Structures are given as C-alpha cells and as structure tokens.
C-alpha cells in the first residue's frame, strides 16, 4: 500500500508528552486503512505526516472494528531507539525492525521429550 494515499486521513484524538518515560503518546484514527496498512508503513506515515521524522516511532496498538474501515492506533514516539529498547518489550521492537528473537530455554529441557524410557505397557514377557 502506498503511504502517500492515506496521508491526509489521520485524525489525532490525543497527543501528550510523558515526561517520566520521555516519550510522546499519540492516539489517532487512520481513515480507510483497516486491513491495508502494515505496522512499518503506519510508523512511517506518522513520522512523515506529524513531523517526527528524526525520531523512533513505535506502533503499539492498531485495532480495527468489524464493519468499519477505520483503524484506531496508539503510537509511542521516542527521541532515540535506545530509550525505546530500555522501556518496551523486545517483541515490539522486533516487529518493527524485523529482528529475529531467540527463544528462552534450550532443547531437551521440556517434559515428555525424552526417548521411550519409562513407557508404560507394551513390554515383553
């Protein structure tokens, strides 16, 4: 989807600066974009359309309603990526940047993944 097509259809419901977390919290509605806009494109749209081009924009929530084409969104806008990484969960940053996350734990630590040891029944007489 072309980001320029949706440029004039962003309705801002709330924009406030959170001094404790050092970020701007932006709540908006993007008209006619439900099901057609990716998170990366939405972040680019807000960065270019609202004048946050030098900052790190993270789309936190993007909710659509049944039967409506509007997309209700929440964005966090940080001055730099390091501040965002220290405050947000890793998966949110990974969604935006395309990083691969390593799963916690190793192989073979789960229950029931062993061989056939201790199996009940089926033994020879």
Secondary structure as a PSIPRED ss2 file (coil, helix, strand):
# PSIPRED VFORMAT (PSIPRED V4.0)

   1 X C   1.000  0.000  0.000
   2 X C   1.000  0.000  0.000
   3 X H   0.000  1.000  0.000
   4 X H   0.000  1.000  0.000
   5 X H   0.000  1.000  0.000
   6 X H   0.000  1.000  0.000
   7 X H   0.000  1.000  0.000
   8 X H   0.000  1.000  0.000
   9 X H   0.000  1.000  0.000
  10 X E   0.000  0.000  1.000
  11 X E   0.000  0.000  1.000
  12 X E   0.000  0.000  1.000
  13 X E   0.000  0.000  1.000
  14 X E   0.000  0.000  1.000
  15 X E   0.000  0.000  1.000
  16 X E   0.000  0.000  1.000
  17 X E   0.000  0.000  1.000
  18 X E   0.000  0.000  1.000
  19 X C   1.000  0.000  0.000
  20 X C   1.000  0.000  0.000
  21 X C   1.000  0.000  0.000
  22 X C   1.000  0.000  0.000
  23 X E   0.000  0.000  1.000
  24 X E   0.000  0.000  1.000
  25 X E   0.000  0.000  1.000
  26 X E   0.000  0.000  1.000
  27 X E   0.000  0.000  1.000
  28 X E   0.000  0.000  1.000
  29 X E   0.000  0.000  1.000
  30 X E   0.000  0.000  1.000
  31 X C   1.000  0.000  0.000
  32 X C   1.000  0.000  0.000
  33 X C   1.000  0.000  0.000
  34 X C   1.000  0.000  0.000
  35 X C   1.000  0.000  0.000
  36 X C   1.000  0.000  0.000
  37 X C   1.000  0.000  0.000
  38 X C   1.000  0.000  0.000
  39 X H   0.000  1.000  0.000
  40 X H   0.000  1.000  0.000
  41 X H   0.000  1.000  0.000
  42 X H   0.000  1.000  0.000
  43 X H   0.000  1.000  0.000
  44 X H   0.000  1.000  0.000
  45 X H   0.000  1.000  0.000
  46 X H   0.000  1.000  0.000
  47 X H   0.000  1.000  0.000
  48 X H   0.000  1.000  0.000
  49 X H   0.000  1.000  0.000
  50 X C   1.000  0.000  0.000
  51 X C   1.000  0.000  0.000
  52 X C   1.000  0.000  0.000
  53 X C   1.000  0.000  0.000
  54 X C   1.000  0.000  0.000
  55 X C   1.000  0.000  0.000
  56 X E   0.000  0.000  1.000
  57 X E   0.000  0.000  1.000
  58 X E   0.000  0.000  1.000
  59 X E   0.000  0.000  1.000
  60 X E   0.000  0.000  1.000
  61 X E   0.000  0.000  1.000
  62 X E   0.000  0.000  1.000
  63 X E   0.000  0.000  1.000
  64 X E   0.000  0.000  1.000
  65 X C   1.000  0.000  0.000
  66 X C   1.000  0.000  0.000
  67 X C   1.000  0.000  0.000
  68 X C   1.000  0.000  0.000
  69 X C   1.000  0.000  0.000
  70 X C   1.000  0.000  0.000
  71 X E   0.000  0.000  1.000
  72 X E   0.000  0.000  1.000
  73 X E   0.000  0.000  1.000
  74 X E   0.000  0.000  1.000
  75 X E   0.000  0.000  1.000
  76 X E   0.000  0.000  1.000
  77 X E   0.000  0.000  1.000
  78 X E   0.000  0.000  1.000
  79 X C   1.000  0.000  0.000
  80 X C   1.000  0.000  0.000
  81 X H   0.000  1.000  0.000
  82 X H   0.000  1.000  0.000
  83 X H   0.000  1.000  0.000
  84 X H   0.000  1.000  0.000
  85 X H   0.000  1.000  0.000
  86 X H   0.000  1.000  0.000
  87 X H   0.000  1.000  0.000
  88 X C   1.000  0.000  0.000
  89 X C   1.000  0.000  0.000
  90 X H   0.000  1.000  0.000
  91 X H   0.000  1.000  0.000
  92 X H   0.000  1.000  0.000
  93 X H   0.000  1.000  0.000
  94 X H   0.000  1.000  0.000
  95 X H   0.000  1.000  0.000
  96 X H   0.000  1.000  0.000
  97 X H   0.000  1.000  0.000
  98 X C   1.000  0.000  0.000
  99 X C   1.000  0.000  0.000
 100 X C   1.000  0.000  0.000
 101 X C   1.000  0.000  0.000
 102 X C   1.000  0.000  0.000
 103 X C   1.000  0.000  0.000
 104 X C   1.000  0.000  0.000
 105 X C   1.000  0.000  0.000
 106 X C   1.000  0.000  0.000
 107 X C   1.000  0.000  0.000
 108 X C   1.000  0.000  0.000
 109 X C   1.000  0.000  0.000
 110 X C   1.000  0.000  0.000
 111 X C   1.000  0.000  0.000
 112 X C   1.000  0.000  0.000
 113 X C   1.000  0.000  0.000
 114 X C   1.000  0.000  0.000
 115 X C   1.000  0.000  0.000
 116 X C   1.000  0.000  0.000
 117 X C   1.000  0.000  0.000
 118 X C   1.000  0.000  0.000
 119 X C   1.000  0.000  0.000
 120 X C   1.000  0.000  0.000
 121 X C   1.000  0.000  0.000
 122 X C   1.000  0.000  0.000
 123 X C   1.000  0.000  0.000
 124 X C   1.000  0.000  0.000
 125 X C   1.000  0.000  0.000
